[in-house]
Amino acid sequence: MPQMKPLLWFNLYLYMLGMFILFFVMMNYLFIYKNSKNDLLSENKKFSLVTFKKWLW
């Protein structure tokens, strides 16, 4: 593999970091949408991770 330029490595790092952040944001929204119905139907109003994620977003 030939030696790549440092600017290309930096652009690749920024691109992969952006894709990583977008992937985790989409996973968080999918987790909220999947657990929203049974969390709303639950009777106990204790502190859970789903309500904390809803408050966080």
C-alpha distance matrix in Angstrom:
0.0 3.8 6.6 8.5 12.2 14.5 16.7 14.2 13.7 17.5 18.1 16.0 18.0 21.2 20.7 20.0 23.0 25.2 24.5 25.2 28.5 29.5 29.0 31.2 33.8 34.1 34.4 37.1 39.0 38.8 40.1 43.0 43.8 43.9 46.1 48.3 51.0 51.9 51.6 54.1 56.4 56.4 59.7 58.6 57.2 55.5 52.3 49.3 45.6 46.0 48.6 46.6 43.6 46.0 47.4 44.0 43.0
3.8 0.0 3.8 6.2 9.6 12.5 14.6 12.6 12.7 16.4 17.2 15.8 18.0 20.9 20.7 20.7 23.5 25.5 25.3 26.3 29.3 30.4 30.3 32.5 34.9 35.4 36.0 38.5 40.3 40.4 41.9 44.5 45.4 45.8 48.0 49.9 52.8 53.8 53.4 55.8 58.2 58.3 61.5 60.3 58.8 57.1 53.8 50.9 47.2 47.5 50.0 47.8 44.8 47.2 48.4 44.8 43.8
6.6 3.8 0.0 3.8 6.6 9.2 11.8 10.5 10.3 13.8 15.2 14.3 16.0 18.9 19.4 19.5 21.8 24.1 24.3 25.2 27.9 29.3 29.5 31.5 33.7 34.6 35.3 37.5 39.5 39.9 41.2 43.7 44.9 45.4 47.4 49.2 52.3 53.3 52.5 54.9 57.5 57.5 60.6 59.3 57.5 55.7 52.3 49.7 45.9 46.4 48.6 46.3 43.4 45.8 46.7 43.1 42.2
8.5 6.2 3.8 0.0 3.8 6.5 8.5 6.7 7.1 10.5 11.5 10.9 13.0 15.6 16.0 16.6 18.9 20.8 21.3 22.4 24.9 26.2 26.7 28.8 30.8 31.7 32.7 34.8 36.6 37.2 38.7 40.9 42.1 42.8 44.9 46.5 49.6 50.8 50.0 52.2 54.9 55.0 58.1 56.8 55.0 53.4 49.9 47.3 43.5 43.8 46.0 43.6 40.7 42.9 43.8 40.2 39.2
12.2 9.6 6.6 3.8 0.0 3.8 5.5 5.4 6.6 8.9 10.2 10.9 12.6 14.6 15.6 16.9 18.6 20.4 21.5 22.8 24.7 26.2 27.2 29.1 30.7 32.0 33.2 35.1 36.7 37.7 39.2 41.2 42.4 43.5 45.4 46.8 50.0 51.3 50.3 52.4 55.3 55.4 58.4 57.0 55.0 53.4 49.9 47.4 43.7 44.0 45.9 43.4 40.5 42.6 43.3 39.6 38.6
14.5 12.5 9.2 6.5 3.8 0.0 3.8 5.4 5.0 6.2 8.7 9.8 10.4 12.4 14.2 15.3 16.4 18.4 20.0 20.9 22.5 24.4 25.6 27.0 28.7 30.3 31.4 33.0 34.8 36.0 37.3 39.2 40.7 41.8 43.5 44.8 48.2 49.4 48.2 50.3 53.2 53.2 56.0 54.5 52.3 50.7 47.1 44.8 41.1 41.6 43.3 40.6 37.9 40.2 40.5 36.8 36.0
16.7 14.6 11.8 8.5 5.5 3.8 0.0 3.8 5.4 5.0 6.2 8.5 9.7 10.5 12.2 14.2 15.2 16.5 18.4 19.8 21.1 22.6 24.2 25.9 27.1 28.6 30.2 31.7 33.2 34.6 36.1 37.7 39.1 40.5 42.3 43.4 46.7 48.2 46.9 48.8 51.8 52.0 54.9 53.5 51.2 49.8 46.2 44.0 40.3 40.5 42.0 39.5 36.7 38.6 39.0 35.3 34.2
14.2 12.6 10.5 6.7 5.4 5.4 3.8 0.0 3.8 5.4 5.1 6.1 8.5 9.9 10.4 12.2 14.1 15.3 16.5 18.2 20.0 21.1 22.3 24.4 25.8 26.9 28.5 30.3 31.7 32.8 34.5 36.3 37.4 38.6 40.7 41.9 45.1 46.6 45.6 47.5 50.4 50.7 53.7 52.6 50.5 49.1 45.7 43.2 39.4 39.5 41.3 39.0 35.9 37.8 38.6 35.0 33.7
13.7 12.7 10.3 7.1 6.6 5.0 5.4 3.8 0.0 3.8 5.5 5.1 6.1 8.7 9.8 10.5 12.1 14.2 15.3 16.3 18.3 20.0 20.9 22.6 24.4 25.7 26.8 28.6 30.4 31.4 32.7 34.7 36.1 37.1 38.9 40.4 43.6 44.9 43.8 46.0 48.8 48.8 51.8 50.5 48.4 46.8 43.4 40.9 37.1 37.4 39.3 36.9 34.0 36.2 36.9 33.3 32.3
17.5 16.4 13.8 10.5 8.9 6.2 5.0 5.4 3.8 0.0 3.8 5.4 5.0 6.2 8.6 9.9 10.5 12.3 14.3 15.2 16.5 18.4 19.9 21.2 22.6 24.4 25.7 27.1 28.8 30.2 31.5 33.2 34.8 36.1 37.7 38.9 42.3 43.6 42.3 44.3 47.3 47.3 50.1 48.7 46.5 44.9 41.4 39.1 35.4 35.7 37.3 34.8 32.0 34.1 34.5 30.8 29.9
18.1 17.2 15.2 11.5 10.2 8.7 6.2 5.1 5.5 3.8 0.0 3.8 5.4 5.1 6.1 8.6 9.8 10.6 12.3 14.1 15.4 16.5 18.2 20.1 21.2 22.6 24.3 25.8 27.2 28.5 30.2 31.8 33.0 34.5 36.4 37.4 40.7 42.3 41.1 42.9 45.9 46.3 49.2 48.1 45.8 44.6 41.2 38.8 35.1 35.0 36.6 34.3 31.2 33.0 33.7 30.1 28.7
16.0 15.8 14.3 10.9 10.9 9.8 8.5 6.1 5.1 5.4 3.8 0.0 3.8 5.5 5.1 6.1 8.5 9.9 10.6 12.1 14.3 15.4 16.3 18.4 20.0 21.1 22.4 24.4 25.9 26.8 28.4 30.4 31.6 32.6 34.6 36.0 39.2 40.6 39.6 41.7 44.5 44.8 47.8 46.7 44.7 43.4 40.0 37.4 33.7 33.6 35.6 33.4 30.3 32.3 33.3 29.8 28.4
18.0 18.0 16.0 13.0 12.6 10.4 9.7 8.5 6.1 5.0 5.4 3.8 0.0 3.8 5.5 5.3 6.1 8.6 10.0 10.4 12.3 14.3 15.2 16.6 18.4 20.0 21.0 22.6 24.5 25.7 26.9 28.8 30.3 31.4 33.1 34.5 37.8 39.0 37.8 39.9 42.8 42.8 45.7 44.4 42.3 40.8 37.3 34.9 31.1 31.4 33.2 30.8 27.9 30.2 30.9 27.3 26.3
21.2 20.9 18.9 15.6 14.6 12.4 10.5 9.9 8.7 6.2 5.1 5.5 3.8 0.0 3.8 5.5 5.1 6.2 8.7 9.8 10.6 12.3 14.1 15.5 16.6 18.4 20.0 21.2 22.7 24.3 25.7 27.2 28.7 30.2 31.8 32.9 36.3 37.7 36.4 38.2 41.3 41.5 44.3 43.1 40.8 39.5 36.1 33.7 30.0 30.0 31.6 29.2 26.2 28.1 28.7 25.1 23.9
20.7 20.7 19.4 16.0 15.6 14.2 12.2 10.4 9.8 8.6 6.1 5.1 5.5 3.8 0.0 3.8 5.4 5.2 6.3 8.6 10.0 10.7 12.2 14.5 15.5 16.6 18.4 20.1 21.3 22.5 24.3 26.0 27.1 28.4 30.5 31.5 34.7 36.4 35.4 37.2 40.1 40.6 43.6 42.7 40.6 39.5 36.2 33.6 29.9 29.5 31.3 29.3 26.0 27.7 28.8 25.4 23.8
20.0 20.7 19.5 16.6 16.9 15.3 14.2 12.2 10.5 9.9 8.6 6.1 5.3 5.5 3.8 0.0 3.8 5.4 5.1 6.1 8.6 9.9 10.4 12.4 14.3 15.3 16.4 18.3 20.1 20.9 22.4 24.4 25.7 26.6 28.6 30.0 33.2 34.5 33.6 35.7 38.5 38.7 41.8 40.7 38.8 37.6 34.3 31.5 27.8 27.6 29.7 27.7 24.5 26.6 27.8 24.4 23.1
23.0 23.5 21.8 18.9 18.6 16.4 15.2 14.1 12.1 10.5 9.8 8.5 6.1 5.1 5.4 3.8 0.0 3.8 5.5 5.0 6.2 8.6 9.8 10.8 12.4 14.3 15.4 16.6 18.6 20.0 21.1 22.8 24.5 25.7 27.2 28.5 31.9 33.1 31.8 33.9 36.9 36.9 39.8 38.5 36.4 35.0 31.6 29.1 25.4 25.4 27.3 25.0 21.9 24.1 25.0 21.4 20.4
25.2 25.5 24.1 20.8 20.4 18.4 16.5 15.3 14.2 12.3 10.6 9.9 8.6 6.2 5.2 5.4 3.8 0.0 3.8 5.4 5.2 6.2 8.5 10.1 10.6 12.3 14.2 15.4 16.7 18.3 20.0 21.3 22.6 24.3 26.0 26.9 30.2 31.8 30.6 32.4 35.4 35.8 38.7 37.8 35.5 34.5 31.2 28.8 25.1 24.6 26.3 24.3 21.0 22.6 23.6 20.2 18.6
24.5 25.3 24.3 21.3 21.5 20.0 18.4 16.5 15.3 14.3 12.3 10.6 10.0 8.7 6.3 5.1 5.5 3.8 0.0 3.8 5.5 5.1 6.0 8.7 9.9 10.5 12.2 14.2 15.4 16.3 18.2 20.0 21.0 22.2 24.3 25.5 28.6 30.2 29.4 31.3 34.1 34.6 37.7 37.0 35.1 34.1 31.0 28.2 24.5 23.9 25.9 24.3 20.8 22.5 24.1 20.9 19.1
25.2 26.3 25.2 22.4 22.8 20.9 19.8 18.2 16.3 15.2 14.1 12.1 10.4 9.8 8.6 6.1 5.0 5.4 3.8 0.0 3.8 5.5 5.1 6.3 8.7 10.0 10.6 12.4 14.5 15.3 16.5 18.5 20.1 21.0 22.7 24.2 27.4 28.6 27.6 29.8 32.5 32.7 35.7 34.7 32.9 31.6 28.4 25.6 21.8 21.6 23.8 21.9 18.7 20.9 22.4 19.1 17.9
28.5 29.3 27.9 24.9 24.7 22.5 21.1 20.0 18.3 16.5 15.4 14.3 12.3 10.6 10.0 8.6 6.2 5.2 5.5 3.8 0.0 3.8 5.4 5.3 6.2 8.7 9.9 10.6 12.5 14.3 15.3 16.7 18.5 20.0 21.3 22.4 25.8 27.2 25.8 27.8 30.8 30.9 33.8 32.7 30.6 29.5 26.2 23.6 19.9 19.6 21.3 19.3 16.1 18.0 19.2 15.9 14.5
29.5 30.4 29.3 26.2 26.2 24.4 22.6 21.1 20.0 18.4 16.5 15.4 14.3 12.3 10.7 9.9 8.6 6.2 5.1 5.5 3.8 0.0 3.8 5.5 5.1 6.2 8.6 9.8 10.6 12.2 14.2 15.4 16.5 18.2 20.1 20.9 24.2 25.9 24.9 26.5 29.5 30.1 33.2 32.5 30.5 29.8 26.8 24.1 20.5 19.5 21.3 19.8 16.2 17.6 19.2 16.3 14.2
29.0 30.3 29.5 26.7 27.2 25.6 24.2 22.3 20.9 19.9 18.2 16.3 15.2 14.1 12.2 10.4 9.8 8.5 6.0 5.1 5.4 3.8 0.0 3.8 5.5 5.2 6.2 8.6 10.0 10.5 12.2 14.3 15.4 16.3 18.4 19.8 22.9 24.3 23.6 25.7 28.3 28.8 32.0 31.4 29.7 28.9 26.1 23.0 19.4 18.4 20.8 19.6 16.0 17.7 19.9 17.2 15.4
31.2 32.5 31.5 28.8 29.1 27.0 25.9 24.4 22.6 21.2 20.1 18.4 16.6 15.5 14.5 12.4 10.8 10.1 8.7 6.3 5.3 5.5 3.8 0.0 3.8 5.4 4.9 6.1 8.7 9.7 10.3 12.3 14.2 15.1 16.5 18.0 21.3 22.4 21.3 23.5 26.2 26.4 29.4 28.5 26.7 25.6 22.6 19.6 15.9 15.4 17.7 16.2 12.8 15.0 16.9 14.1 12.9
33.8 34.9 33.7 30.8 30.7 28.7 27.1 25.8 24.4 22.6 21.2 20.0 18.4 16.6 15.5 14.3 12.4 10.6 9.9 8.7 6.2 5.1 5.5 3.8 0.0 3.8 5.4 5.1 6.3 8.6 9.8 10.7 12.4 14.2 15.6 16.3 19.8 21.3 20.0 21.7 24.8 25.2 28.2 27.4 25.4 24.7 21.8 19.1 15.6 14.4 16.2 14.9 11.2 12.6 14.5 11.8 9.9
34.1 35.4 34.6 31.7 32.0 30.3 28.6 26.9 25.7 24.4 22.6 21.1 20.0 18.4 16.6 15.3 14.3 12.3 10.5 10.0 8.7 6.2 5.2 5.4 3.8 0.0 3.8 5.4 5.1 6.1 8.5 9.9 10.5 12.1 14.3 15.1 18.2 20.0 19.4 21.0 23.7 24.6 27.9 27.6 25.9 25.6 23.0 20.0 16.7 14.9 17.1 16.6 12.8 13.7 16.3 14.3 11.9
34.4 36.0 35.3 32.7 33.2 31.4 30.2 28.5 26.8 25.7 24.3 22.4 21.0 20.0 18.4 16.4 15.4 14.2 12.2 10.6 9.9 8.6 6.2 4.9 5.4 3.8 0.0 3.8 5.5 5.0 6.1 8.6 9.8 10.4 12.3 14.0 17.0 18.2 17.6 19.8 22.3 22.7 26.1 25.6 24.2 23.6 21.1 17.8 14.4 13.0 15.7 15.3 11.7 13.3 16.2 14.3 12.7
37.1 38.5 37.5 34.8 35.1 33.0 31.7 30.3 28.6 27.1 25.8 24.4 22.6 21.2 20.1 18.3 16.6 15.4 14.2 12.4 10.6 9.8 8.6 6.1 5.1 5.4 3.8 0.0 3.8 5.4 5.1 6.3 8.7 9.9 10.8 12.0 15.4 16.6 15.3 17.4 20.2 20.5 23.6 22.8 21.1 20.5 17.8 14.8 11.4 9.9 12.3 11.6 8.0 9.6 12.4 10.6 9.2
39.0 40.3 39.5 36.6 36.7 34.8 33.2 31.7 30.4 28.8 27.2 25.9 24.5 22.7 21.3 20.1 18.6 16.7 15.4 14.5 12.5 10.6 10.0 8.7 6.3 5.1 5.5 3.8 0.0 3.8 5.4 5.1 6.1 8.5 10.0 10.3 13.6 15.5 14.6 16.0 18.9 19.8 23.0 22.8 21.1 21.1 18.9 16.0 13.1 10.6 12.5 12.7 9.0 9.1 12.3 11.2 8.8
38.8 40.4 39.9 37.2 37.7 36.0 34.6 32.8 31.4 30.2 28.5 26.8 25.7 24.3 22.5 20.9 20.0 18.3 16.3 15.3 14.3 12.2 10.5 9.7 8.6 6.1 5.0 5.4 3.8 0.0 3.8 5.4 5.1 6.0 8.6 9.8 12.5 14.2 14.1 15.9 18.2 19.2 22.7 22.9 21.7 21.8 19.9 16.7 14.0 11.4 14.0 14.8 11.4 11.7 15.2 14.4 12.4
40.1 41.9 41.2 38.7 39.2 37.3 36.1 34.5 32.7 31.5 30.2 28.4 26.9 25.7 24.3 22.4 21.1 20.0 18.2 16.5 15.3 14.2 12.2 10.3 9.8 8.5 6.1 5.1 5.4 3.8 0.0 3.8 5.5 5.2 6.2 8.3 11.3 12.1 11.6 14.1 16.3 16.7 20.1 19.8 18.8 18.5 16.6 13.2 10.5 8.2 11.3 12.1 9.1 10.1 13.6 13.1 12.0
43.0 44.5 43.7 40.9 41.2 39.2 37.7 36.3 34.7 33.2 31.8 30.4 28.8 27.2 26.0 24.4 22.8 21.3 20.0 18.5 16.7 15.4 14.3 12.3 10.7 9.9 8.6 6.3 5.1 5.4 3.8 0.0 3.8 5.5 5.4 5.7 9.3 10.7 9.5 11.3 14.1 14.8 18.0 17.9 16.5 16.7 14.9 12.0 9.8 6.5 8.7 10.1 7.3 7.0 10.7 11.0 9.6
43.8 45.4 44.9 42.1 42.4 40.7 39.1 37.4 36.1 34.8 33.0 31.6 30.3 28.7 27.1 25.7 24.5 22.6 21.0 20.1 18.5 16.5 15.4 14.2 12.4 10.5 9.8 8.7 6.1 5.1 5.5 3.8 0.0 3.8 5.6 5.2 7.8 10.2 10.2 11.2 13.6 15.2 18.6 19.3 18.2 19.1 17.8 15.0 13.3 9.8 11.7 13.6 10.9 9.8 13.6 14.2 12.2
43.9 45.8 45.4 42.8 43.5 41.8 40.5 38.6 37.1 36.1 34.5 32.6 31.4 30.2 28.4 26.6 25.7 24.3 22.2 21.0 20.0 18.2 16.3 15.1 14.2 12.1 10.4 9.9 8.5 6.0 5.2 5.5 3.8 0.0 3.8 5.8 7.3 8.6 9.5 11.4 13.0 14.2 17.9 18.6 18.2 18.8 17.9 14.6 13.1 10.0 12.7 14.8 12.4 12.1 15.9 16.4 15.1
46.1 48.0 47.4 44.9 45.4 43.5 42.3 40.7 38.9 37.7 36.4 34.6 33.1 31.8 30.5 28.6 27.2 26.0 24.3 22.7 21.3 20.1 18.4 16.5 15.6 14.3 12.3 10.8 10.0 8.6 6.2 5.4 5.6 3.8 0.0 3.8 5.7 5.9 6.0 8.6 10.2 10.8 14.4 14.8 14.5 15.0 14.3 11.2 10.2 7.1 9.7 12.2 10.7 10.4 14.0 15.1 14.5
48.3 49.9 49.2 46.5 46.8 44.8 43.4 41.9 40.4 38.9 37.4 36.0 34.5 32.9 31.5 30.0 28.5 26.9 25.5 24.2 22.4 20.9 19.8 18.0 16.3 15.1 14.0 12.0 10.3 9.8 8.3 5.7 5.2 5.8 3.8 0.0 3.8 5.8 5.2 6.1 8.6 10.1 13.4 14.2 13.4 14.8 14.3 11.9 11.4 7.8 8.9 12.0 10.7 9.0 12.5 14.3 13.3
51.0 52.8 52.3 49.6 50.0 48.2 46.7 45.1 43.6 42.3 40.7 39.2 37.8 36.3 34.7 33.2 31.9 30.2 28.6 27.4 25.8 24.2 22.9 21.3 19.8 18.2 17.0 15.4 13.6 12.5 11.3 9.3 7.8 7.3 5.7 3.8 0.0 3.8 5.4 5.2 6.3 8.7 12.1 13.9 14.0 15.9 16.2 14.1 14.3 10.9 11.9 15.3 14.4 12.6 15.8 17.9 16.9
51.9 53.8 53.3 50.8 51.3 49.4 48.2 46.6 44.9 43.6 42.3 40.6 39.0 37.7 36.4 34.5 33.1 31.8 30.2 28.6 27.2 25.9 24.3 22.4 21.3 20.0 18.2 16.6 15.5 14.2 12.1 10.7 10.2 8.6 5.9 5.8 3.8 0.0 3.8 5.4 4.9 6.0 9.8 11.4 12.2 13.7 14.6 12.4 13.2 10.4 11.7 15.1 14.8 13.7 16.7 18.9 18.6
51.6 53.4 52.5 50.0 50.3 48.2 46.9 45.6 43.8 42.3 41.1 39.6 37.8 36.4 35.4 33.6 31.8 30.6 29.4 27.6 25.8 24.9 23.6 21.3 20.0 19.4 17.6 15.3 14.6 14.1 11.6 9.5 10.2 9.5 6.0 5.2 5.4 3.8 0.0 3.8 5.4 5.3 8.6 9.2 9.1 10.5 11.1 9.1 10.3 7.6 8.1 11.7 11.9 10.8 13.4 15.8 15.9
54.1 55.8 54.9 52.2 52.4 50.3 48.8 47.5 46.0 44.3 42.9 41.7 39.9 38.2 37.2 35.7 33.9 32.4 31.3 29.8 27.8 26.5 25.7 23.5 21.7 21.0 19.8 17.4 16.0 15.9 14.1 11.3 11.2 11.4 8.6 6.1 5.2 5.4 3.8 0.0 3.8 5.6 8.1 9.7 9.3 11.9 12.9 11.9 13.3 10.3 9.6 13.4 13.8 11.6 13.9 16.8 16.6
56.4 58.2 57.5 54.9 55.3 53.2 51.8 50.4 48.8 47.3 45.9 44.5 42.8 41.3 40.1 38.5 36.9 35.4 34.1 32.5 30.8 29.5 28.3 26.2 24.8 23.7 22.3 20.2 18.9 18.2 16.3 14.1 13.6 13.0 10.2 8.6 6.3 4.9 5.4 3.8 0.0 3.8 6.4 9.2 10.2 12.9 14.7 13.7 15.5 12.9 12.8 16.5 17.0 15.2 17.5 20.4 20.3
56.4 58.3 57.5 55.0 55.4 53.2 52.0 50.7 48.8 47.3 46.3 44.8 42.8 41.5 40.6 38.7 36.9 35.8 34.6 32.7 30.9 30.1 28.8 26.4 25.2 24.6 22.7 20.5 19.8 19.2 16.7 14.8 15.2 14.2 10.8 10.1 8.7 6.0 5.3 5.6 3.8 0.0 3.8 5.8 7.5 9.8 12.0 11.3 13.7 11.9 11.7 15.2 16.4 15.2 17.1 20.0 20.6
59.7 61.5 60.6 58.1 58.4 56.0 54.9 53.7 51.8 50.1 49.2 47.8 45.7 44.3 43.6 41.8 39.8 38.7 37.7 35.7 33.8 33.2 32.0 29.4 28.2 27.9 26.1 23.6 23.0 22.7 20.1 18.0 18.6 17.9 14.4 13.4 12.1 9.8 8.6 8.1 6.4 3.8 0.0 3.8 6.4 9.2 12.3 12.7 15.7 14.4 13.5 16.8 18.6 17.3 18.5 21.6 22.6
58.6 60.3 59.3 56.8 57.0 54.5 53.5 52.6 50.5 48.7 48.1 46.7 44.4 43.1 42.7 40.7 38.5 37.8 37.0 34.7 32.7 32.5 31.4 28.5 27.4 27.6 25.6 22.8 22.8 22.9 19.8 17.9 19.3 18.6 14.8 14.2 13.9 11.4 9.2 9.7 9.2 5.8 3.8 0.0 3.8 5.7 9.1 10.1 13.6 13.1 12.0 14.8 17.2 16.4 17.1 20.1 21.6
57.2 58.8 57.5 55.0 55.0 52.3 51.2 50.5 48.4 46.5 45.8 44.7 42.3 40.8 40.6 38.8 36.4 35.5 35.1 32.9 30.6 30.5 29.7 26.7 25.4 25.9 24.2 21.1 21.1 21.7 18.8 16.5 18.2 18.2 14.5 13.4 14.0 12.2 9.1 9.3 10.2 7.5 6.4 3.8 0.0 3.8 6.6 8.4 11.9 11.4 9.3 11.9 14.6 13.7 13.9 17.0 18.7
55.5 57.1 55.7 53.4 53.4 50.7 49.8 49.1 46.8 44.9 44.6 43.4 40.8 39.5 39.5 37.6 35.0 34.5 34.1 31.6 29.5 29.8 28.9 25.6 24.7 25.6 23.6 20.5 21.1 21.8 18.5 16.7 19.1 18.8 15.0 14.8 15.9 13.7 10.5 11.9 12.9 9.8 9.2 5.7 3.8 0.0 3.8 6.2 9.9 10.7 9.1 10.7 13.8 13.9 13.8 16.3 18.6
52.3 53.8 52.3 49.9 49.9 47.1 46.2 45.7 43.4 41.4 41.2 40.0 37.3 36.1 36.2 34.3 31.6 31.2 31.0 28.4 26.2 26.8 26.1 22.6 21.8 23.0 21.1 17.8 18.9 19.9 16.6 14.9 17.8 17.9 14.3 14.3 16.2 14.6 11.1 12.9 14.7 12.0 12.3 9.1 6.6 3.8 0.0 3.8 7.0 8.5 6.9 7.4 10.8 11.5 11.1 13.1 15.8
49.3 50.9 49.7 47.3 47.4 44.8 44.0 43.2 40.9 39.1 38.8 37.4 34.9 33.7 33.6 31.5 29.1 28.8 28.2 25.6 23.6 24.1 23.0 19.6 19.1 20.0 17.8 14.8 16.0 16.7 13.2 12.0 15.0 14.6 11.2 11.9 14.1 12.4 9.1 11.9 13.7 11.3 12.7 10.1 8.4 6.2 3.8 0.0 3.8 5.5 5.5 6.3 8.8 10.1 10.8 12.3 14.5
45.6 47.2 45.9 43.5 43.7 41.1 40.3 39.4 37.1 35.4 35.1 33.7 31.1 30.0 29.9 27.8 25.4 25.1 24.5 21.8 19.9 20.5 19.4 15.9 15.6 16.7 14.4 11.4 13.1 14.0 10.5 9.8 13.3 13.1 10.2 11.4 14.3 13.2 10.3 13.3 15.5 13.7 15.7 13.6 11.9 9.9 7.0 3.8 0.0 3.8 5.5 5.0 6.1 8.6 9.8 10.2 12.2
46.0 47.5 46.4 43.8 44.0 41.6 40.5 39.5 37.4 35.7 35.0 33.6 31.4 30.0 29.5 27.6 25.4 24.6 23.9 21.6 19.6 19.5 18.4 15.4 14.4 14.9 13.0 9.9 10.6 11.4 8.2 6.5 9.8 10.0 7.1 7.8 10.9 10.4 7.6 10.3 12.9 11.9 14.4 13.1 11.4 10.7 8.5 5.5 3.8 0.0 3.8 5.3 5.1 6.2 8.6 9.6 10.6
48.6 50.0 48.6 46.0 45.9 43.3 42.0 41.3 39.3 37.3 36.6 35.6 33.2 31.6 31.3 29.7 27.3 26.3 25.9 23.8 21.3 21.3 20.8 17.7 16.2 17.1 15.7 12.3 12.5 14.0 11.3 8.7 11.7 12.7 9.7 8.9 11.9 11.7 8.1 9.6 12.8 11.7 13.5 12.0 9.3 9.1 6.9 5.5 5.5 3.8 0.0 3.8 5.4 4.9 6.1 8.4 9.9
46.6 47.8 46.3 43.6 43.4 40.6 39.5 39.0 36.9 34.8 34.3 33.4 30.8 29.2 29.3 27.7 25.0 24.3 24.3 21.9 19.3 19.8 19.6 16.2 14.9 16.6 15.3 11.6 12.7 14.8 12.1 10.1 13.6 14.8 12.2 12.0 15.3 15.1 11.7 13.4 16.5 15.2 16.8 14.8 11.9 10.7 7.4 6.3 5.0 5.3 3.8 0.0 3.8 5.4 5.0 6.0 8.6
43.6 44.8 43.4 40.7 40.5 37.9 36.7 35.9 34.0 32.0 31.2 30.3 27.9 26.2 26.0 24.5 21.9 21.0 20.8 18.7 16.1 16.2 16.0 12.8 11.2 12.8 11.7 8.0 9.0 11.4 9.1 7.3 10.9 12.4 10.7 10.7 14.4 14.8 11.9 13.8 17.0 16.4 18.6 17.2 14.6 13.8 10.8 8.8 6.1 5.1 5.4 3.8 0.0 3.8 5.4 4.8 6.2
46.0 47.2 45.8 42.9 42.6 40.2 38.6 37.8 36.2 34.1 33.0 32.3 30.2 28.1 27.7 26.6 24.1 22.6 22.5 20.9 18.0 17.6 17.7 15.0 12.6 13.7 13.3 9.6 9.1 11.7 10.1 7.0 9.8 12.1 10.4 9.0 12.6 13.7 10.8 11.6 15.2 15.2 17.3 16.4 13.7 13.9 11.5 10.1 8.6 6.2 4.9 5.4 3.8 0.0 3.8 5.4 5.3
47.4 48.4 46.7 43.8 43.3 40.5 39.0 38.6 36.9 34.5 33.7 33.3 30.9 28.7 28.8 27.8 25.0 23.6 24.1 22.4 19.2 19.2 19.9 16.9 14.5 16.3 16.2 12.4 12.3 15.2 13.6 10.7 13.6 15.9 14.0 12.5 15.8 16.7 13.4 13.9 17.5 17.1 18.5 17.1 13.9 13.8 11.1 10.8 9.8 8.6 6.1 5.0 5.4 3.8 0.0 3.8 5.5
44.0 44.8 43.1 40.2 39.6 36.8 35.3 35.0 33.3 30.8 30.1 29.8 27.3 25.1 25.4 24.4 21.4 20.2 20.9 19.1 15.9 16.3 17.2 14.1 11.8 14.3 14.3 10.6 11.2 14.4 13.1 11.0 14.2 16.4 15.1 14.3 17.9 18.9 15.8 16.8 20.4 20.0 21.6 20.1 17.0 16.3 13.1 12.3 10.2 9.6 8.4 6.0 4.8 5.4 3.8 0.0 3.8
43.0 43.8 42.2 39.2 38.6 36.0 34.2 33.7 32.3 29.9 28.7 28.4 26.3 23.9 23.8 23.1 20.4 18.6 19.1 17.9 14.5 14.2 15.4 12.9 9.9 11.9 12.7 9.2 8.8 12.4 12.0 9.6 12.2 15.1 14.5 13.3 16.9 18.6 15.9 16.6 20.3 20.6 22.6 21.6 18.7 18.6 15.8 14.5 12.2 10.6 9.9 8.6 6.2 5.3 5.5 3.8 0.0
